[in-house]
Amino acid sequence: MAERLIRFCLACGQPLEERPSFGRLRPVCTGCGRTHFVEPKVAAGVLATKDGAVLLVQRALEPEQGRWTLPAGFVDAGEDARQAAARECLEETGLEVAVSEVLDVYSGREHAQGADIVIVFHGVIRGGSLRPGDDAQSAAFFLPDQIPPLAFEATRRSIERWQGGSPAWP
C-alpha cells in the first residue's frame, strides 16, 4: 500500500489501522469503522507545437531538476482537467493554449510527490509570450531531432509518439 498520510479518522478522530476492506488492505477507523479511501493524484499536461517544434519546460525543482518535460501540473479538486492543463501551461510558459482532445492517459506514480494519473491533452497556442515561470527555469521549443534530456515517463512516451508522427498526434 502507498504511504499513509492520514493517521486519524476524518469523521471521529480515532486512529486508523490497516484492515481488509473492499477487497484489499485499507486504512479503517478503530472507532467508527469508516474506511478511508486514498484518492489518486491527477496531473494534466499539454503537448503543443509551433512550426514543427514541441513546447517543453526545464524543471527548476527536484525531482528531475534540470530535465525537460511537457508543461503540466496537478489538477485541483473540483477543477476541470482541461482547464488545469491550460492553467499550468500559462503558469510555466507564459503561453495561452486552447486545450482540445486527450492524446493519452498514463498511470503509475514515478516518485513520492508525483501523480498517479497523467492526462496529456493537445494544445493549440493562442497567445502570450514565451517565458519560464512557476517551477520552470526555462521554456523552449524543440525540433524532433533536438529533444533534450527528458523527465518522467509520461513526457518520454508522449514525445516518442509525437516524433513517430502518430496520425492522432499533432
C-alpha positions, 0 to 999 in steps of 0.5 A: 500500500502507498504511504499513509498520510492520514493517521486519524479518522476524518469523521471521529478522530480515532486512529486508523489501522490497516484492515481488509476492506473492499477487497484489499488492505485499507486504512479503517477507523478503530472507532467508527469503522469508516474506511478511508479511501486514498484518492489518486493524484491527477496531473494534466499536461499539454503537448503543443507545437509551433512550426514543427517544434514541441513546447517543453519546460526545464524543471527548476525543482527536484525531482528531475531538476534540470530535465525537460518535460511537457508543461503540466501540473496537478489538477485541483479538486473540483477543477476541470482537467482541461482547464488545469492543463491550460492553467499550468501551461500559462503558469510555466510558459507564459503561453495561452493554449486552447486545450482540445482532445486527450492524446493519452492517459498514463498511470503509475506514480514515478516518485513520492510527490508525483501523480498517479494519473497523467492526462496529456491533452493537445494544445493549440497556442493562442497567445502570450509570450514565451517565458519560464515561470512557476517551477520552470527555469526555462521554456523552449521549443524543440525540433524532433531531432533536438529533444533534450534530456527528458523527465518522467515517463509520461513526457518520454512516451508522449514525445516518442509518439509525437516524433513517430508522427502518430496520425492522432498526434499533432 
